[in-house]
Amino acid sequence: MIVSGTEANKKVPAVACSRGPEGQDQASRPQSYLGLSAIIASQPMQNLMQLVIKVAQTNATVLVTGESGSGKELVARAVHHYSLRCTKPWVDLNCGALPEHLIESELFGYEKGAFSGADSMKPGLFEAASTGTLFLDEIGELDIKTQVKLLRVLDGVPYYRLGGTKKVTVDVRVVAATNVNLEDAIQGGRFRADLYHRLSAIQVRVPPLRERVEDIGPLAGFFLEQHDPRRRFTPEAIDVLAKYSWPGNVRELRNVVTRAAVYSSGEEIGPADLPCEIVGKQIPAVVPDQVTTYSLDGLEQHTIFKVLAQTGGHQQKAADILGISRRTLIRKLKLYRNVPCESVA
């Protein structure tokens, strides 16, 4: 999946609704979702988009999770694109981009004279998105006070604009996104448990780029084509890109392609044209002779402990990397408690 193009306006009416993937060759050409382009090449991403299409047909609140730069906003836009509200307004807000004292007035609006500088009434984003979709990015950054009011609106309770005396009722579908673990935020007192349960009725996890290696080549080619359609990566360069872990995900890949396109010369971009930090941090290949000398259970056990060490013992992060649930990880750790770990050194 790739993200490109200019930011859409806060209120964007879609021209037409789509009820399914636009053709069988969608992996070879970009799809557009409210001004952002995507290439769906890998099987994990194709499966994800099939889920998005199914989820979009409901009016349920959706929580999109995933690492920074993995494509959460594009998935949120796809939810609106495939929904029954696709001809209605799309409104987005980055909850981490505004100070706490401005978030509430942005979401719920204010009346004239509500505070110094409020020279006229201003409708909030909930009103702007009425009958459509409101996307709340970085929902984990929302302050506790605003979380309470948001929860009531999600439950269908009318609200007041700041300084207002007349209640406002809206019909809005909320799609939220976060790159933080909200369960940890709940434990730390930074996020309300009731709001989390209200938002997470349907969760859509966007896998990091390292879990969908098949996307790397098409992504790199697409970004390069935006700079100069006559240029291309060599197979060796694509192999180098595929062996990098991409902690910054799609956003990092786009930046790397931009640098390579600017600093290299010639029609082909090879490994020597890639940034040294990419070339020097390749994921080591597994040696077959090593694997065959250990049992499958022992290799699984070793892998789990290795990933836990890499994440500093953070179970949720380790579970995300391993592609299993945290509950499954805890169950396996309990099984290993009295079993010595097989060495694969």
N, C-alpha and C positions, 0 to 999 in steps of 0.2 A: 504494500500500500504506500502511496506517495501523497504528499500534500504540496500543492503548488497554487499559483494564482494569487490574485489580490484578495484582500479581506472583503467579504460581502458586507453590505450595509446592515445595520441592526435590524431593519425590517425588509425582508426580501420575499416578495410573492413568487412562488414557483409558477412556471408557465404550464406545466402539465405533470400529472402524477404517473409514476411508473410502478407497476405491480410485480416486477420481477427483474432478473438480470437482463441487460440489454444485449442479448445475443450470446452465442456459445464462444465467440472469440474475444470475450471481454478481457482475458489475460493479456492480449496483444495490443490493446488500445486503451487510452485513458477513458475513465468514466468521470462525469462531472456531477458534483453534489453542491449546489448553491455556491458556485464560483470556485470551489476547490476541486482539483483533479486527483484521480486515484487510478493506479494500476493494480489489479487483483491477480497476482500470478501464482502464489503458493497455495497449496491445499488448505493450510490452516486459515488463510485469509478468505478463501472462497467459502469455507465452512462458516466463518464468522459472518460474512455478508448474507449468507442464506438465513442465519439466525436473525440478523438485523431486519431482513425483509419480513420474517415471521413476527417479530416483536413489534415492528412498525405498524402492523395492522390493528393493534390494540390501542387503547388510550392510557395504558399503564405508565407510571413514572419509570424512567430507565436510569440506572447508574452505570456509567462507563468508566471502567478502571483500567489502569495500565501505566507503564513508566512514561516519564516525560519524553516527548518527541516521538512517541510510538504511533500517533494518529488518532487520538481520542476525539478530537473535534470533528475530524472527517467522518468518523463513525456516527457521531451525534447528528451531523448534517444528513447522513444517509438515512437515519431513522425518520427524520422529517420528510426527506425526499420520497420515501416509499410509503409514507403514512397517508391516512385519509384526510389529514390536514395540510397536505402538500401545497394547496393553492392559497393557504392562509399565511399569516405573518410568521416569519422566523426572526426571533430576537435573541441576541446573545450578550452575556455579561461575564467578564473575568472577575471573579470574586476577590482575587488576590491583587488586582490592579488598582483598587480604590481604597482610600482610608476608611476605617470603620464608620466614621460619622457620616460618610456619603453613601454607603451601601444601602441603608434603609430608604433614604429619599430616592435613590435610583430605582429601587425595586418597587416601592409602593407610592411614590409621588409625594407631592406636598401642596398645600393650599397657600394662597397669597398671604403673606405676613406670618407664615409659620416660623420663620427665623430671619435673621438679618440677611438681606439680599434676596429674599423670596418676594420679588416684585409682582409675580403673577402665579396662577395655578399651573402646576406641571404634572401631567399624568405619569405614573410610573411604568416600568417595563412590563409589569404584569398586565396593565391595561393595553399597552402597545401590542402585546402578544396575544390578546384575547381572541379566541377561536383557533389560535395557532400553537406554536411551540416556543417555549422559553428555555434556552440553554444556559445553564449555570456552570461555567468552567471553574476549576479549582474550588469546588464546594467546601473542601476541608479548611479553607481560609476564612470562612464566614464566622463572624463573631457570635457568641452565645445568644445575645439579645435578639439578633436578627434571625437566628435559627428558630427561636420560639415562634416568632411571627410567621416565618416561612412554613413551619409545620402546620399552623392553624389554617393557612391558605391552602396548603396541599390537602387538608381534610375538608375543604369546601366551605370554610368559615369566611364570611365577608370581612373586609378589613377597612381601616380608616387611612386616608392619606395623612401625612404628618400635618398636624394642625387642623385636621378636618373634623367635621361633625356628622358627615353623611357617609354611610358604609358603601363600599365598592364591592361588587361581585363580578368575578371573571371566570371564563372557561378557558383554561390554559393547560397544555400538557408540558410537564417539566422533564427535561433531560439534563442530568448532572454528570460531571466528570471530575475525577480526582486522580492524582498520582501518589497520594499518601495512603497509608493503611488507616482507614477510619476506625477500625476496631481498636488499634493502638491509641488513636486520638480520643476515643471514648474512655479508655483506661486512664489516659492522662488528663481527663476532664476538659478537653478542648472541643469535643463534639458530643451532641446529645444522642443517646442511644435510641430514643423514640424517633428522632428525625432520620437516623441511619436506617432503621427498619422500614420507615415510610418510603425512603428513597430507593432502597435495595430490593424491592419486590421483584424486579427483574434486573439482573446484573449482566453486563456484557464486558468481558475482559479482552482487551486488545493485546495480543502477544508481542513481546519485544522482538526486535529485528533478528536477534541471534536465534530465535526459535522458528524463524521462517526464512532460512537461508536462500530459498528459491526466489525470494523477492529482491535480493540484493542486486543481481545482474540487471533485471528489467528496470529497477529504480535508478541505478547508476546510469543506464543508457538513456532513460527519460530525462534526467537532470542534465546530462551532457547535451542532449539534443536541444534543450532550451537555450544553451549557450551557442552551439554551432551544430546544425544537423549534419554537417559533412564529416564530423569527427566521431571516433569510436574508441572504446577500450579494447585492448588486446585480451585474448583469453587468459593470459598469464596475469594481467592486472585484475580481471574479474575474480580469478582464483585467490589472489591476495585479499581482495575486498571481502570475499566470502569467508575467509579464515579469521577475520577480525571480529571481536565480540560486540562492538558498537554499543557502548554504554549510553551514548546520546541518541541511539536509535535513528529513525529516518531523518531527523533534523541534522544529526551529525554527518550522516552520509551525504546529504545535500551540500553541506559546507565543504566536505572533503572533495566532492566532485567539482565544486566551484573553484577551489584552490588549484586543483589539478588542471582544470581548463584554462585558468588564467596564466599559470606559470609554465605550462608545457608548450611545446611547439610541434608542428607536424599534425597529420590527420589521425595518427594512432597515439593513444596514451597507454604507456606500459608501466610496469611496476616501479621503474626508476622515477617516474613522474608523480608518484603518489607520496604523500607526506611521510616522513620517516617514522612518525609515531604509529602509523598504520602498518607499515612494512615490518617494524620491529616488534609488534605485539600480535603475532599470529597464534591462534589456538593450536597447540600441538596435536598432531594426529596420534591416534591410539595405535600402538604396535601390536599386530595380531598375535605374535608369540607370547606377549605378556598376558593377553586376555585368556588364552586357552589354558593357562596354568592355574586358573582360579575358578571356583564355582560361581554360578550366576548369582546366588544369594550373597556370596562374599563380595562380588563386584558391586552389587547394589548397595550393600552395607557400606563399603568403602566410599562409593560415590556420594551417598547421603552425608557421611561425616565430612567429606572433603568440601562439599558445598556449604555445609553449616559453618565450617571453619572460614570459608571465603566471605560469608555474610556476617561474621562475628557472632554466630549463634542465633541470629534472627530467624525464627522458624517460618514466618510467613514469607519472607524474601526467599529463603531456601526452597520452600514449597513451590513458589512461583517459578524459580529457575528449573526445578525438577519436573514441573508440569503436573504436580499432584496437589491435592487439597492439604491444608494444614492439619486437618483431622487425620488424614492418612499418614502424614509424616509423623505425627505424635504416636500413632498406633505402631508404626514400624520402629520408632525409637524405644518404645516399651518392650518390643520383642527382642531388641538388641541389647537390652540392659544386662542380661545375664549370659550374653553370647560374645566371646572375644572376637574382635574385628580381624578379618584375614588381611594380611599385609600384601600390598601389591607394589611395594617399592622396588 
